[in-house]
């Protein structure tokens, strides 16, 4: 299903009423469930951690959690290139101070340790959303001779990867990648929740994954032990559980090798999944889990009820980032 097919027409008057100026214009659009295409959903929340008027909903058919209404793709491309790393990570410059504060090296080491069993024997690895490049650096150090490549939309991050780490990293989105090579492993850490639709991603993976190759992903786990509104943000267009991300891979023709829920000091409610291509797909679009739905709805209901307090905390944090400049 294409991005255009996920949208629902919206009157111009309603579109204008959704504009937000906190601190820049936000264009929103309506959509349907990216997994089962249903337009039936139940609202869980009507704003994100900064007060932007996006909605978090649960699909009535398959139980998938997604954003509706959501920012437009044009808006988000600009956001990722200019604002994302500062808005959510407080980054002004790519330097060692930033890496220490965000524990970036520790994350890279932990992710490599989880992924290593699936990378053993691989001759090439591609990371979509390579960020600082420290995961690929771990691969290169622990598996000498492995060819590594990355794709990163943030120009500062991509430049750091190339100039400081001497990695082959393309600046842009995976949709803009023009390389023709195939890889034994493709990894995506906290990328899939930012995508508008999944068809393009899995077409890209099929094109660039070698026979018998493995795909590794991490994403926020909405069915995990999270306790704050931080998971609800305008850049998280989809929020997976271990069930829904497993069902997505099965529906896209992958054999699931592992699904793990991650709860530790670095991974606050994430899910890890590894899979490899197979020929057959599995229809999982209607496999809604009522017990999971009850747990997720209870999570949203248990959050503090004061919208003002939630938003104020987020903006105080952002102001602190700005003052550190």
C-alpha positions as CSV (number, residue, x, y, z in Angstrom):
1,X,0.0,0.0,0.0
2,X,1.5,3.4,-1.0
3,X,1.7,6.4,1.2
4,X,-1.0,8.1,-0.8
5,X,-3.4,5.1,-0.3
6,X,-3.1,5.5,3.5
7,X,-4.5,9.0,3.5
8,X,-8.1,10.1,3.9
9,X,-9.3,13.3,2.3
10,X,-9.7,16.1,4.8
11,X,-11.6,19.4,4.3
12,X,-9.3,22.4,4.0
13,X,-11.1,24.2,6.9
14,X,-10.4,21.3,9.2
15,X,-6.7,21.0,8.0
16,X,-6.2,24.7,8.8
17,X,-7.7,24.3,12.3
18,X,-5.0,21.7,13.1
19,X,-2.1,24.0,12.5
20,X,0.2,24.4,15.5
21,X,2.8,27.1,16.1
22,X,4.8,25.4,18.9
23,X,7.3,26.6,17.8
24,X,6.8,26.3,14.1
25,X,3.9,25.5,11.8
26,X,2.7,21.8,11.8
27,X,0.8,20.4,8.9
28,X,-1.4,17.4,9.7
29,X,-3.2,14.7,7.7
30,X,-5.5,11.8,8.4
31,X,-4.6,8.2,7.5
32,X,-5.7,4.6,8.0
33,X,-3.9,1.7,9.7
34,X,-0.7,0.9,7.8
35,X,-1.0,-2.8,8.5
36,X,-4.6,-3.7,7.8
37,X,-5.8,-0.5,6.0
38,X,-8.8,-0.1,8.4
39,X,-10.1,3.4,9.0
40,X,-11.7,2.3,12.2
41,X,-9.8,3.3,15.4
42,X,-10.2,4.2,19.0
43,X,-8.5,7.3,20.4
44,X,-5.9,6.9,23.2
45,X,-4.6,10.4,23.3
46,X,-5.2,13.7,21.5
47,X,-1.8,15.4,21.8
48,X,1.9,14.5,22.2
49,X,4.5,15.3,24.9
50,X,5.0,18.9,23.5
51,X,1.3,19.6,23.1
52,X,1.2,19.1,19.3
53,X,-2.4,18.1,18.3
54,X,-1.5,14.7,16.9
55,X,-3.7,11.7,17.9
56,X,-2.6,8.3,19.2
57,X,-5.1,5.7,18.2
58,X,-5.6,1.9,18.3
59,X,-6.9,0.1,15.2
60,X,-10.2,-1.6,15.9
61,X,-9.4,-4.4,13.5
62,X,-5.8,-5.5,14.2
63,X,-4.9,-3.6,17.4
64,X,-2.0,-1.7,15.9
65,X,-1.1,1.6,17.6
66,X,-0.5,4.6,15.3
67,X,-0.7,8.3,14.9
68,X,-3.8,9.8,13.4
69,X,-3.9,12.7,12.6
70,X,-0.2,12.8,11.9
71,X,2.3,15.3,10.4
72,X,2.7,15.3,6.6
73,X,5.6,13.5,5.0
74,X,7.0,16.8,3.6
75,X,6.9,18.4,7.0
76,X,8.7,15.5,8.7
77,X,11.5,15.3,6.1
78,X,12.4,18.9,7.0
79,X,12.0,18.1,10.7
80,X,14.4,15.1,10.5
81,X,17.0,17.1,8.6
82,X,16.9,20.2,10.8
83,X,15.3,19.7,14.2
84,X,15.1,16.1,15.3
85,X,18.4,15.6,17.1
86,X,18.0,18.8,19.0
87,X,14.3,18.5,19.8
88,X,14.6,15.0,21.3
89,X,18.2,14.6,22.2
90,X,19.4,18.2,22.8
91,X,22.2,18.0,20.3
92,X,23.8,21.2,19.0
93,X,27.0,19.6,17.8
94,X,28.2,16.1,17.2
95,X,31.0,15.8,19.8
96,X,32.2,13.6,22.6
97,X,30.2,15.6,25.2
98,X,27.0,14.7,23.4
99,X,28.0,11.0,23.1
100,X,28.8,10.9,26.9
101,X,25.5,12.5,27.9
102,X,23.4,10.3,25.6
103,X,25.5,7.1,26.5
104,X,25.8,6.6,22.7
105,X,28.8,4.3,22.9
106,X,27.1,2.2,25.6
107,X,24.1,1.8,23.4
108,X,26.2,0.9,20.4
109,X,28.0,-1.8,22.4
110,X,24.7,-3.2,23.8
111,X,23.1,-3.3,20.4
112,X,26.1,-5.0,18.9
113,X,26.1,-7.6,21.6
114,X,22.4,-8.4,20.9
115,X,23.0,-8.5,17.1
116,X,26.3,-10.3,17.0
117,X,24.9,-13.8,16.8
118,X,23.1,-12.9,13.6
119,X,26.1,-11.1,12.1
120,X,28.5,-13.9,12.5
121,X,29.7,-14.9,9.1
122,X,28.2,-11.9,7.4
123,X,30.5,-10.2,4.8
124,X,28.5,-6.9,4.6
125,X,26.2,-4.9,6.8
126,X,24.0,-1.9,6.0
127,X,22.5,0.3,8.7
128,X,19.5,2.4,7.8
129,X,19.5,5.4,10.1
130,X,23.1,5.0,11.2
131,X,23.1,8.1,13.4
132,X,26.6,8.5,14.9
133,X,27.9,5.4,13.2
134,X,29.1,3.9,16.4
135,X,27.2,0.6,15.8
136,X,28.9,0.2,12.5
137,X,32.1,1.0,14.1
138,X,31.5,-1.8,16.6
139,X,30.8,-4.2,13.7
140,X,34.0,-3.2,12.0
141,X,36.1,-3.6,15.2
142,X,34.7,-7.0,16.1
143,X,34.4,-8.5,12.6
144,X,37.5,-7.3,10.7
145,X,37.0,-7.4,7.0
146,X,33.3,-7.0,7.0
147,X,32.1,-4.3,4.6
148,X,29.9,-1.7,6.3
149,X,27.6,1.0,4.9
150,X,25.1,3.4,6.3
151,X,22.2,5.8,5.4
152,X,21.5,8.8,7.6
153,X,19.2,11.8,6.9
154,X,20.9,14.2,9.4
155,X,23.8,15.9,7.6
156,X,25.8,16.5,10.8
157,X,25.6,12.9,11.8
158,X,26.4,11.6,8.3
159,X,29.4,14.0,8.1
160,X,30.7,12.7,11.5
161,X,30.4,9.1,10.2
162,X,32.4,9.9,7.1
163,X,35.0,12.3,8.5
164,X,35.7,11.0,12.0
165,X,35.0,7.3,11.7
166,X,35.8,6.9,8.0
167,X,32.6,5.0,7.3
168,X,30.7,4.8,4.0
169,X,27.5,6.7,5.0
170,X,25.1,8.2,2.5
171,X,23.4,11.5,3.5
172,X,19.6,11.1,3.0
173,X,16.7,8.7,3.4
174,X,16.7,5.1,2.3
175,X,14.2,6.1,-0.4
176,X,17.0,8.3,-1.9
177,X,19.7,5.6,-1.8
178,X,21.0,4.8,-5.3
179,X,23.5,2.0,-4.4
180,X,22.9,-1.3,-6.1
181,X,24.9,-3.6,-3.7
182,X,23.4,-6.3,-1.6
183,X,24.2,-7.0,2.1
184,X,24.2,-10.0,4.3
185,X,22.5,-8.0,7.1
186,X,20.4,-4.9,7.2
187,X,19.8,-3.2,10.6
188,X,17.4,-0.5,11.7
189,X,17.5,0.8,15.2
190,X,14.5,3.0,16.0
191,X,13.7,3.8,12.4
192,X,10.6,1.8,11.5
193,X,8.4,3.7,13.9
194,X,9.2,6.9,12.0
195,X,8.0,5.7,8.6
196,X,4.8,6.7,6.9
197,X,4.3,3.3,5.3
198,X,6.0,-0.1,5.2
199,X,5.8,-1.2,1.6
200,X,8.7,0.9,0.4
201,X,10.9,-0.2,3.3
202,X,10.4,-3.9,2.7
203,X,10.8,-3.5,-1.1
204,X,14.1,-1.8,-0.3
205,X,15.1,-4.6,2.0
206,X,14.2,-7.3,-0.5
207,X,16.3,-5.5,-3.2
208,X,19.4,-5.1,-1.0
209,X,19.3,-8.2,1.2
210,X,21.3,-11.1,0.0
211,X,19.7,-14.7,-0.1
212,X,19.8,-16.0,3.4
213,X,20.5,-12.5,4.8
214,X,19.1,-11.2,8.1
215,X,17.2,-8.1,9.0
216,X,17.5,-6.7,12.6
217,X,15.2,-4.0,14.1
218,X,14.6,-2.2,17.3
219,X,11.5,-0.1,18.1
220,X,9.6,1.4,21.1
221,X,7.4,-1.2,22.8
222,X,4.0,0.2,23.6
223,X,3.2,-3.0,25.6
224,X,6.3,-2.6,27.8
225,X,7.0,-1.1,31.2
226,X,7.2,2.6,30.1
227,X,5.8,5.2,32.5
228,X,6.1,8.6,30.8
229,X,4.6,10.4,27.9
230,X,8.0,10.5,26.1
231,X,7.0,7.6,23.8
232,X,4.2,9.7,22.4
233,X,5.8,12.2,20.1
234,X,5.1,13.6,16.7
235,X,8.0,11.6,15.1
236,X,6.6,8.3,16.3
237,X,4.0,7.5,13.6
238,X,3.7,3.9,14.7
239,X,4.2,2.3,18.1
240,X,4.8,-1.5,18.0
241,X,4.3,-4.2,20.5
242,X,6.3,-7.5,20.2
243,X,3.1,-9.0,18.7
244,X,2.5,-6.3,16.0
245,X,6.1,-6.1,14.9
246,X,6.3,-9.9,14.6
247,X,3.1,-9.9,12.6
248,X,4.4,-7.2,10.3
249,X,7.5,-9.2,9.4
250,X,5.5,-12.4,8.9
251,X,3.1,-10.5,6.6
252,X,6.1,-9.2,4.6
253,X,7.5,-12.6,4.0
254,X,10.0,-13.0,6.8
255,X,10.8,-15.9,9.1
256,X,11.0,-14.5,12.6
257,X,14.2,-15.7,14.4
258,X,13.8,-13.8,17.6
259,X,11.6,-11.3,19.4
260,X,12.7,-9.9,22.7
261,X,11.3,-7.2,25.0
262,X,14.0,-4.9,26.3
263,X,13.8,-3.4,29.7
264,X,17.0,-1.9,31.2
265,X,18.7,1.4,32.0
266,X,19.4,2.1,28.3
267,X,16.4,0.4,26.7
268,X,13.3,1.7,28.4
269,X,10.5,-0.4,26.9
270,X,11.9,-1.4,23.5
271,X,11.5,-4.5,21.3
272,X,14.2,-6.3,19.4
273,X,13.4,-8.5,16.4
274,X,15.5,-10.5,13.9
275,X,14.3,-12.3,10.8
276,X,15.3,-13.6,7.4
277,X,13.5,-13.8,4.1
278,X,11.3,-16.6,3.0
279,X,9.0,-17.1,0.1
280,X,5.6,-17.3,1.8
281,X,3.7,-14.5,3.6
282,X,1.4,-15.0,6.6
283,X,-1.9,-13.0,6.8
284,X,-1.8,-11.6,10.4
285,X,-3.7,-8.4,9.8
286,X,-6.8,-9.4,11.8
287,X,-5.0,-11.0,14.8
288,X,-6.1,-8.5,17.5
289,X,-5.2,-9.4,21.1
290,X,-7.9,-8.2,23.5
291,X,-5.6,-8.7,26.5
292,X,-2.9,-6.6,24.9
293,X,-5.4,-3.9,24.1
294,X,-6.5,-3.8,27.7
295,X,-2.9,-3.5,29.0
296,X,-2.1,-0.7,26.5
297,X,-5.3,1.3,27.2
298,X,-4.5,1.0,31.0
299,X,-1.1,2.5,30.4
300,X,-2.6,5.6,28.8
301,X,-5.2,5.9,31.5
302,X,-2.6,5.7,34.2
303,X,-0.6,8.7,32.9
304,X,-1.0,11.9,34.9
305,X,-4.2,13.6,33.9
306,X,-2.8,17.2,33.7
307,X,-2.0,18.1,30.1
308,X,-0.4,21.3,31.3
309,X,2.1,19.5,33.5
310,X,3.1,17.0,30.8
311,X,3.7,19.7,28.2
312,X,5.4,22.0,30.6
313,X,8.0,19.3,31.6
314,X,8.8,18.7,27.9
315,X,9.3,22.4,27.2
316,X,11.4,22.9,30.3
317,X,13.6,20.1,29.0
318,X,13.9,21.7,25.6
319,X,14.7,25.1,27.2
320,X,17.5,23.3,29.1
321,X,18.9,21.9,25.9
322,X,18.8,25.4,24.4
323,X,20.6,27.0,27.4
324,X,23.4,24.5,27.2
325,X,24.4,25.9,23.9
